[in-house]
Amino acid sequence: MIRSRPYRLFHIFEHIAFRHALVGTTNWKKEKVALQNLDQAYQKWLAEKYSADPDSAQLDKLWQSFQQQQEEAKQYVVNNEFSQIIDTTVKPD
């Protein structure tokens, strides 16, 4: 899933780099569950899309579910927090 969403790789890096600090999230435990649900929803949509006989109504339903999961996950994200930390701590000479 990460390969299709490169921006998420950077967000996850924030969590890895600052494992014990809350960088990039307001609640990592809840966000982790939300991201897992998001990935599952997307995988279901992909499976239907590439099935032998994709059902357009089912694709729409699954995409709506994916979008709902995306909104759920977004509520925990603190955008660009890692960059902001770097910008405020690293001063050019």
ABEGO torsion letter per residue (X at the ends): XAAABAAAAAAAAAAAABAABBBGBABAAAAAAAAAAAAAAAAAAAAAAABABBBAAAAAAAAAAAAAAAAAAAAABBBGAAAAAAAAABBBX
